[in-house]
Amino acid sequence: MSTVEMTPPKPVQHWAADDYARKGRFVSKRARPVVDLLAPKRGECILDPRCGDGVLTEVIVAGGADVLGADLGEELLAAAAAKGLKCRGSRPCAALRNGVRRGLHQLRRFTGCAGPSS
């Protein structure tokens, strides 16, 4: 029986944090109404799978949720971490590809968030 090695996907594009702030800000602006509709609350565990520089992640954290930002761009992750946000590379996203239940388990493991049990 062989084991399967999971390697994170290689980024197709490279985003510098300052370029993302100028050219990619439309992503967080367009997603903001969705976040407002979902109204994140204290005690919720949320994965922001393409957090970029963390602008929208900050909004979710301000609602009280325990958030883990994930992105393939190391420079973007550094910008998000500089804002005091919890963030990781692509591993949490890979965990979600293995199924929702396992993905939630991995999210809890990475964030330390208890969240709902199902």
Phi, psi and omega in degrees: 000131182258158177256151180257125177271127177260122176246142180296147178295150177277137180296139178278325180242156174244123178250123170277148184301320180290324175296319180297319180298325181274316189255341184251003183298337179302333181297308180291327178294318180286331181276343183304316178299328178292316178298317178299320179295319180286337177047071180304141184232162176304137178095347178274142175258123184231133173259124174259094193290339175226070190289344181059227181272006172090008182299311180287328177300322177300321179297317180294317179298321180299334176284352177104353182287155174269113190241139172244120176270138178227142179201157177277339182275111182298322179293322177293319177298320178297320178295320178293317180296326178296340176272004179085015182270149173282127179208155180222172174288211188278356185302317177300325179293321178296323179297322180293331178294340181276007178120149185297312183299314179294322179298319177295320178299314180296320179299315178299320180296317182289323185264339186077012182274133179286307178056187179290154185276349181246000000 
